[in-house]
Amino acid sequence: MALLFAQFWNFALIVCIAVGTCKSETCKDLLSSDAKKPSGVYVISVPSKATIEVYCEMGLNGGGYTFISPGSLSDITAHDLASMFKDKKSLLIRVRKTDGSQPYAVLQQLSEYAHIPLRLALSDHSGYATPVNLQLGLPYLYVSFLPASIASAMPATNGFNVNGFRNAFKPCDRNPSSQITLFPNFREVEFSRYHAKGATCDNLISRLAQNPSGRVMPQEYFMFAEMHFGGCGCYDDTKRLPSVVGYSIGFR
């Protein structure tokens, strides 16, 4: 009976992939089906292929956040990511530090931009500012707060909320940057030497919180990241932060 079920499941999977009717499974789905599920590594299904391995954060900020490792990032499509990213109002960032800790922050729009959905995309920044480190190659995970059409018009404010703290600045030019980009950098390419120190980037680190359990994610889930908020904001990256090894972004 178990063999017949497995054969049926494999056949159904092949059919849904072929006709494009497969649905994504997320950590939020797993938590909704069983509120007692702990944080940890899980295998979930995505539309374009059988399964991928992810880390599920089941506690912080209500839980249900899906984190994708660099290896799995190479296995999914833009459609897979879009189908899993349903909560456009919050993202969860984990920062791997040199002391072994992995503090976190909930990222949200500033109140005046609450009507604008957060942008999370795979190797695509169309309509938004270009990452500085595109020479690092594909794939990359792109997070943005303001479309270029808004950020380049010199709005009254740019920035984001970090753990409830209003991390905002007044733009002084038309630089449209309002993003955080994560790169696996599989080709081992040298990162950009560009740098523009500013409080907007510093506040992301200073406002991190320690998770009460001290639980950590596997190290392979963290990547090189750049933070770019133009027009008198800042540019920084994880190579320049002395206490930081890498970032990982969770979504639900």
One Martini backbone bead per residue (centre of mass of N, CA, C, O) as a GRO file, in nm:
protein
  252
    1MET     BB    1   0.058   0.062  -0.022
    2ALA     BB    2   0.299   0.259   0.007
    3LEU     BB    3   0.396   0.222  -0.284
    4LEU     BB    4   0.139   0.322  -0.427
    5PHE     BB    5   0.140   0.604  -0.305
    6ALA     BB    6   0.417   0.693  -0.409
    7GLN     BB    7   0.347   0.656  -0.710
    8PHE     BB    8   0.111   0.855  -0.711
    9TRP     BB    9   0.266   1.105  -0.612
   10ASN     BB   10   0.473   1.116  -0.842
   11PHE     BB   11   0.267   1.141  -1.071
   12ALA     BB   12   0.125   1.401  -0.967
   13LEU     BB   13   0.381   1.575  -0.972
   14ILE     BB   14   0.445   1.554  -1.271
   15VAL     BB   15   0.179   1.672  -1.372
   16CYS     BB   16   0.183   1.951  -1.222
   17ILE     BB   17   0.447   2.047  -1.349
   18ALA     BB   18   0.360   2.025  -1.650
   19VAL     BB   19   0.083   2.216  -1.606
   20GLY     BB   20   0.114   2.431  -1.357
   21THR     BB   21  -0.049   2.328  -1.059
   22CYS     BB   22   0.139   2.368  -0.847
   23LYS     BB   23   0.191   2.417  -0.500
   24SER     BB   24   0.296   2.588  -0.242
   25GLU     BB   25   0.498   2.546   0.043
   26THR     BB   26   0.509   2.660   0.382
   27CYS     BB   27   0.577   2.742   0.703
   28LYS     BB   28   0.295   2.856   0.752
   29ASP     BB   29   0.144   2.600   0.675
   30LEU     BB   30   0.269   2.415   0.889
   31LEU     BB   31   0.176   2.586   1.135
   32SER     BB   32  -0.131   2.575   1.071
   33SER     BB   33  -0.142   2.252   1.098
   34ASP     BB   34   0.088   2.288   1.348
   35ALA     BB   35   0.151   2.476   1.633
   36LYS     BB   36   0.399   2.271   1.745
   37LYS     BB   37   0.600   2.336   1.552
   38PRO     BB   38   0.929   2.364   1.520
   39SER     BB   39   1.211   2.489   1.470
   40GLY     BB   40   1.366   2.422   1.143
   41VAL     BB   41   1.429   2.175   0.921
   42TYR     BB   42   1.265   2.151   0.599
   43VAL     BB   43   1.046   1.998   0.358
   44ILE     BB   44   0.930   2.146   0.055
   45SER     BB   45   0.708   2.250  -0.185
   46VAL     BB   46   0.721   2.334  -0.538
   47PRO     BB   47   0.615   2.397  -0.857
   48SER     BB   48   0.897   2.321  -1.029
   49LYS     BB   49   0.936   2.091  -0.807
   50ALA     BB   50   0.946   1.889  -0.560
   51THR     BB   51   1.189   1.986  -0.346
   52ILE     BB   52   1.298   2.177  -0.055
   53GLU     BB   53   1.523   2.318   0.167
   54VAL     BB   54   1.438   2.464   0.489
   55TYR     BB   55   1.391   2.725   0.722
   56CYS     BB   56   1.186   2.737   1.020
   57GLU     BB   57   1.025   3.004   1.183
   58MET     BB   58   0.796   2.948   1.471
   59GLY     BB   59   0.815   3.223   1.672
   60LEU     BB   60   0.886   3.482   1.555
   61ASN     BB   61   0.641   3.697   1.500
   62GLY     BB   62   0.446   3.420   1.490
   63GLY     BB   63   0.575   3.290   1.263
   64GLY     BB   64   0.629   3.125   0.940
   65TYR     BB   65   0.924   3.150   0.837
   66THR     BB   66   1.110   3.146   0.534
   67PHE     BB   67   1.429   2.996   0.465
   68ILE     BB   68   1.685   3.024   0.213
   69SER     BB   69   1.931   2.875   0.074
   70PRO     BB   70   2.161   2.904  -0.166
   71GLY     BB   71   2.107   2.625  -0.294
   72SER     BB   72   1.792   2.662  -0.316
   73LEU     BB   73   1.797   2.927  -0.480
   74SER     BB   74   1.897   2.768  -0.743
   75ASP     BB   75   1.620   2.575  -0.758
   76ILE     BB   76   1.442   2.815  -0.803
   77THR     BB   77   1.190   3.031  -0.897
   78ALA     BB   78   1.024   3.320  -0.924
   79HIS     BB   79   0.750   3.183  -0.891
   80ASP     BB   80   0.802   3.033  -0.633
   81LEU     BB   81   0.852   3.281  -0.456
   82ALA     BB   82   0.586   3.432  -0.514
   83SER     BB   83   0.400   3.194  -0.400
   84MET     BB   84   0.527   3.221  -0.097
   85PHE     BB   85   0.483   3.540  -0.096
   86LYS     BB   86   0.219   3.684   0.110
   87ASP     BB   87   0.357   3.874   0.321
   88LYS     BB   88   0.386   4.231   0.252
   89LYS     BB   89   0.457   4.353   0.568
   90SER     BB   90   0.691   4.130   0.638
   91LEU     BB   91   1.026   4.071   0.757
   92LEU     BB   92   1.299   3.841   0.845
   93ILE     BB   93   1.606   3.908   1.002
   94ARG     BB   94   1.920   3.741   1.006
   95VAL     BB   95   2.230   3.766   1.203
   96ARG     BB   96   2.556   3.672   1.162
   97LYS     BB   97   2.795   3.651   1.406
   98THR     BB   98   3.117   3.616   1.537
   99ASP     BB   99   2.990   3.502   1.828
  100GLY     BB  100   2.728   3.313   1.709
  101SER     BB  101   2.506   3.490   1.688
  102GLN     BB  102   2.132   3.554   1.583
  103PRO     BB  103   1.992   3.812   1.536
  104TYR     BB  104   1.690   4.014   1.495
  105ALA     BB  105   1.442   4.151   1.250
  106VAL     BB  106   1.164   4.343   1.183
  107LEU     BB  107   1.044   4.434   0.862
  108GLN     BB  108   0.899   4.753   0.766
  109GLN     BB  109   0.709   4.993   0.683
  110LEU     BB  110   0.645   5.292   0.682
  111SER     BB  111   0.352   5.442   0.751
  112GLU     BB  112   0.341   5.610   0.471
  113TYR     BB  113   0.397   5.299   0.321
  114ALA     BB  114   0.177   5.075   0.396
  115HIS     BB  115   0.049   5.050   0.092
  116ILE     BB  116   0.327   4.925   0.021
  117PRO     BB  117   0.464   4.656  -0.088
  118LEU     BB  118   0.686   4.442  -0.041
  119ARG     BB  119   0.995   4.344  -0.190
  120LEU     BB  120   1.040   4.006  -0.332
  121ALA     BB  121   1.316   3.872  -0.527
  122LEU     BB  122   1.452   3.683  -0.802
  123SER     BB  123   1.676   3.824  -0.990
  124ASP     BB  124   1.494   4.108  -0.952
  125HIS     BB  125   1.470   4.489  -1.016
  126SER     BB  126   1.231   4.577  -1.155
  127GLY     BB  127   1.143   4.913  -1.068
  128TYR     BB  128   1.419   4.925  -0.924
  129ALA     BB  129   1.706   4.941  -0.785
  130THR     BB  130   2.034   4.880  -0.843
  131PRO     BB  131   2.263   4.683  -0.754
  132VAL     BB  132   2.601   4.701  -0.691
  133ASN     BB  133   2.669   4.360  -0.697
  134LEU     BB  134   2.614   4.220  -0.988
  135GLN     BB  135   2.898   4.075  -1.034
  136LEU     BB  136   2.816   3.817  -0.852
  137GLY     BB  137   2.555   3.720  -0.964
  138LEU     BB  138   2.373   3.435  -0.990
  139PRO     BB  139   2.181   3.456  -0.750
  140TYR     BB  140   1.936   3.688  -0.598
  141LEU     BB  141   1.808   3.862  -0.309
  142TYR     BB  142   1.536   4.099  -0.323
  143VAL     BB  143   1.494   4.396  -0.121
  144SER     BB  144   1.220   4.637  -0.110
  145PHE     BB  145   1.043   4.949  -0.037
  146LEU     BB  146   1.091   5.137  -0.299
  147PRO     BB  147   1.023   5.246  -0.580
  148ALA     BB  148   1.184   5.435  -0.811
  149SER     BB  149   0.949   5.639  -0.866
  150ILE     BB  150   0.959   5.737  -0.565
  151ALA     BB  151   1.262   5.764  -0.471
  152SER     BB  152   1.339   5.970  -0.722
  153ALA     BB  153   1.128   6.211  -0.609
  154MET     BB  154   1.200   6.311  -0.332
  155PRO     BB  155   1.086   6.232  -0.073
  156ALA     BB  156   1.043   6.297   0.258
  157THR     BB  157   1.098   5.978   0.278
  158ASN     BB  158   1.313   5.709   0.388
  159GLY     BB  159   1.294   5.357   0.464
  160PHE     BB  160   1.240   5.174   0.784
  161ASN     BB  161   1.129   4.932   0.997
  162VAL     BB  162   1.297   4.821   1.312
  163ASN     BB  163   1.153   4.683   1.558
  164GLY     BB  164   0.963   4.962   1.556
  165PHE     BB  165   1.174   5.144   1.439
  166ARG     BB  166   1.224   5.459   1.298
  167ASN     BB  167   1.412   5.434   0.987
  168ALA     BB  168   1.472   5.756   0.884
  169PHE     BB  169   1.512   5.976   0.592
  170LYS     BB  170   1.619   6.257   0.402
  171PRO     BB  171   1.636   6.315   0.091
  172CYS     BB  172   1.900   6.483  -0.138
  173ASP     BB  173   1.821   6.302  -0.389
  174ARG     BB  174   1.755   6.069  -0.678
  175ASN     BB  175   1.827   5.822  -0.539
  176PRO     BB  176   1.647   5.498  -0.550
  177SER     BB  177   1.752   5.361  -0.305
  178SER     BB  178   1.572   5.070  -0.118
  179GLN     BB  179   1.785   4.817  -0.024
  180ILE     BB  180   1.829   4.453   0.007
  181THR     BB  181   2.103   4.230  -0.087
  182LEU     BB  182   2.152   3.883  -0.165
  183PHE     BB  183   2.464   3.686  -0.205
  184PRO     BB  184   2.624   3.388  -0.271
  185ASN     BB  185   2.874   3.388  -0.461
  186PHE     BB  186   2.976   3.131  -0.643
  187ARG     BB  187   3.227   3.280  -0.809
  188GLU     BB  188   3.412   3.453  -0.627
  189VAL     BB  189   3.363   3.762  -0.629
  190GLU     BB  190   3.444   4.076  -0.597
  191PHE     BB  191   3.351   4.330  -0.417
  192SER     BB  192   3.257   4.633  -0.371
  193ARG     BB  193   3.409   4.958  -0.269
  194TYR     BB  194   3.170   5.088  -0.199
  195HIS     BB  195   3.087   5.373   0.028
  196ALA     BB  196   2.817   5.493   0.275
  197LYS     BB  197   2.788   5.618   0.554
  198GLY     BB  198   2.506   5.552   0.791
  199ALA     BB  199   2.234   5.534   1.006
  200THR     BB  200   2.048   5.340   0.851
  201CYS     BB  201   2.246   5.097   0.869
  202ASP     BB  202   2.321   5.105   1.171
  203ASN     BB  203   2.027   5.057   1.287
  204LEU     BB  204   1.996   4.764   1.207
  205ILE     BB  205   2.209   4.663   1.414
  206SER     BB  206   2.125   4.817   1.685
  207ARG     BB  207   1.807   4.686   1.660
  208LEU     BB  208   1.865   4.421   1.736
  209ALA     BB  209   1.751   4.099   1.852
  210GLN     BB  210   1.733   3.852   2.084
  211ASN     BB  211   1.660   3.540   2.106
  212PRO     BB  212   1.557   3.378   2.387
  213SER     BB  213   1.681   3.082   2.313
  214GLY     BB  214   1.941   3.101   2.105
  215ARG     BB  215   1.868   2.997   1.848
  216VAL     BB  216   2.004   2.850   1.547
  217MET     BB  217   2.101   2.853   1.233
  218PRO     BB  218   2.236   2.742   0.975
  219GLN     BB  219   2.514   2.877   0.824
  220GLU     BB  220   2.426   2.830   0.510
  221TYR     BB  221   2.192   3.071   0.522
  222PHE     BB  222   2.420   3.277   0.478
  223MET     BB  223   2.496   3.605   0.329
  224PHE     BB  224   2.587   3.832   0.137
  225ALA     BB  225   2.530   4.194   0.195
  226GLU     BB  226   2.344   4.479   0.085
  227MET     BB  227   2.296   4.831   0.177
  228HIS     BB  228   2.067   5.072   0.006
  229PHE     BB  229   2.028   5.432   0.076
  230GLY     BB  230   1.963   5.696  -0.095
  231GLY     BB  231   2.005   6.023  -0.045
  232CYS     BB  232   2.151   6.030   0.253
  233GLY     BB  233   2.189   5.752   0.361
  234CYS     BB  234   2.331   5.443   0.253
  235TYR     BB  235   2.627   5.218   0.241
  236ASP     BB  236   2.648   4.862   0.303
  237ASP     BB  237   2.831   4.564   0.418
  238THR     BB  238   2.935   4.253   0.549
  239LYS     BB  239   3.249   4.315   0.498
  240ARG     BB  240   3.242   4.595   0.689
  241LEU     BB  241   3.131   4.439   0.932
  242PRO     BB  242   3.305   4.326   1.205
  243SER     BB  243   3.048   4.140   1.345
  244VAL     BB  244   2.972   4.028   1.050
  245VAL     BB  245   2.888   3.761   0.818
  246GLY     BB  246   2.556   3.750   0.769
  247TYR     BB  247   2.250   3.712   0.588
  248SER     BB  248   1.889   3.648   0.642
  249ILE     BB  249   1.568   3.590   0.479
  250GLY     BB  250   1.234   3.601   0.589
  251PHE     BB  251   0.915   3.456   0.488
  252ARG     BB  252   0.522   3.442   0.434
   0.00000   0.00000   0.00000
